[in-house]
Amino acid sequence: MSLLITSITINTPHLQDMLVFYRNIGFQFIASKVDKGSEVHRAIHNGVEFSLYSIQNSQRSQIPSLQLGFKITELERTVTELTKVPGAMCILDPTEMPDGKKAIVLDPDGHAIELCEYSP
């Protein structure tokens, strides 16, 4: 199996402080509005998208604090194996999307993992 990291998203109620923190590391963010009135700030580093997504404190228990994105081969087999791990859960079965076949699995700590299938 082949693996490429594609994205890291941090959902935070402390957006402005997080922007200052990660700008000091060297990220250069571009802001955009998203559905439901929130905003996201994205930076690309070595081909990996790093995003800070604004959420309300009241949403913290409903939205995973971290989302990782990976491109992998053998999407369906991988999702089947991941969901056998205690505490892991598939929240989006492998599905054809306009930009390719994707699935979303929660890891045992509840982090959202977006898996996109690709052929190396």
C-alpha positions as CSV (number, residue, x, y, z in Angstrom):
1,M,0.0,0.0,0.0
2,S,1.2,3.5,-0.8
3,L,0.5,6.6,1.4
4,L,0.6,10.3,0.9
5,I,-0.4,12.9,3.5
6,T,-2.7,15.5,1.9
7,S,-4.1,17.7,4.7
8,I,-4.2,18.5,8.4
9,T,-7.2,20.5,9.8
10,I,-7.4,21.8,13.3
11,N,-10.9,22.8,14.5
12,T,-10.5,25.5,17.1
13,P,-12.5,28.0,19.2
14,H,-9.3,30.0,19.5
15,L,-8.8,30.9,15.8
16,Q,-7.0,34.2,16.3
17,D,-4.5,32.9,18.8
18,M,-3.9,29.8,16.7
19,L,-3.2,32.0,13.6
20,V,-0.6,34.0,15.5
21,F,1.0,30.8,16.8
22,Y,1.2,29.0,13.4
23,R,2.2,32.2,11.5
24,N,5.2,32.4,13.9
25,I,6.2,28.9,12.8
26,G,6.1,30.1,9.2
27,F,2.7,29.3,7.7
28,Q,1.1,31.9,5.4
29,F,-2.6,31.6,5.6
30,I,-5.3,32.5,3.1
31,A,-8.8,33.1,4.7
32,S,-12.1,32.0,3.3
33,K,-15.7,31.8,4.5
34,V,-17.4,28.4,4.7
35,D,-21.0,27.3,5.0
36,K,-22.8,28.1,8.2
37,G,-20.9,31.4,8.8
38,S,-17.6,30.0,9.9
39,E,-14.2,30.7,8.5
40,V,-11.2,28.6,7.5
41,H,-7.6,29.7,7.1
42,R,-5.5,27.5,4.7
43,A,-1.8,27.3,4.0
44,I,0.0,25.0,1.7
45,H,3.4,23.6,2.8
46,N,5.3,21.1,0.6
47,G,2.1,20.1,-1.1
48,V,0.2,19.5,2.2
49,E,-2.8,21.7,3.1
50,F,-2.7,22.9,6.7
51,S,-6.0,24.5,7.8
52,L,-7.4,26.2,10.9
53,Y,-11.1,26.0,11.1
54,S,-13.1,28.2,13.4
55,I,-15.7,26.5,15.7
56,Q,-17.6,27.7,18.7
57,N,-16.8,26.4,22.2
58,S,-20.3,24.7,22.2
59,Q,-19.3,22.7,19.1
60,R,-16.1,21.2,20.7
61,S,-17.8,18.0,21.8
62,Q,-19.6,17.5,18.5
63,I,-16.7,18.1,16.0
64,P,-13.3,16.3,16.1
65,S,-10.5,18.7,17.1
66,L,-8.2,17.3,14.4
67,Q,-8.7,16.0,10.9
68,L,-6.0,14.3,8.8
69,G,-6.2,13.6,5.1
70,F,-4.3,10.9,3.3
71,K,-4.2,9.5,-0.2
72,I,-3.9,5.7,-0.2
73,T,-4.3,2.8,-2.5
74,E,-6.7,0.0,-1.6
75,L,-9.3,2.3,0.0
76,E,-12.1,-0.3,0.6
77,R,-9.7,-2.9,2.1
78,T,-8.1,-0.3,4.3
79,V,-11.4,1.0,5.6
80,T,-12.5,-2.6,6.4
81,E,-9.3,-3.2,8.3
82,L,-9.5,0.1,10.2
83,T,-13.0,-0.5,11.4
84,K,-11.9,-3.7,13.0
85,V,-9.7,-1.7,15.4
86,P,-11.5,-1.2,18.8
87,G,-12.9,2.4,19.1
88,A,-12.6,3.2,15.3
89,M,-15.7,4.0,13.4
90,C,-16.5,4.7,9.7
91,I,-18.6,7.8,9.3
92,L,-18.5,8.0,5.5
93,D,-18.3,4.7,3.6
94,P,-16.1,4.7,0.5
95,T,-18.0,6.9,-1.8
96,E,-17.4,8.3,-5.3
97,M,-17.1,12.1,-5.1
98,P,-16.4,14.7,-7.9
99,D,-12.7,14.7,-6.9
100,G,-12.3,10.9,-6.4
101,K,-13.3,8.1,-4.1
102,K,-13.2,9.0,-0.4
103,A,-14.1,7.7,3.1
104,I,-13.9,9.2,6.5
105,V,-13.0,7.1,9.6
106,L,-12.7,8.2,13.2
107,D,-9.6,6.9,14.9
108,P,-9.8,5.4,18.4
109,D,-9.3,8.9,19.9
110,G,-12.1,10.3,17.7
111,H,-10.0,12.2,15.2
112,A,-11.5,12.4,11.7
113,I,-9.3,10.7,9.0
114,E,-10.2,11.4,5.4
115,L,-8.9,8.7,3.1
116,C,-8.8,9.4,-0.7
117,E,-8.0,6.6,-3.1
118,Y,-5.3,7.0,-5.8
119,S,-3.3,4.9,-8.1
120,P,0.5,5.4,-7.8
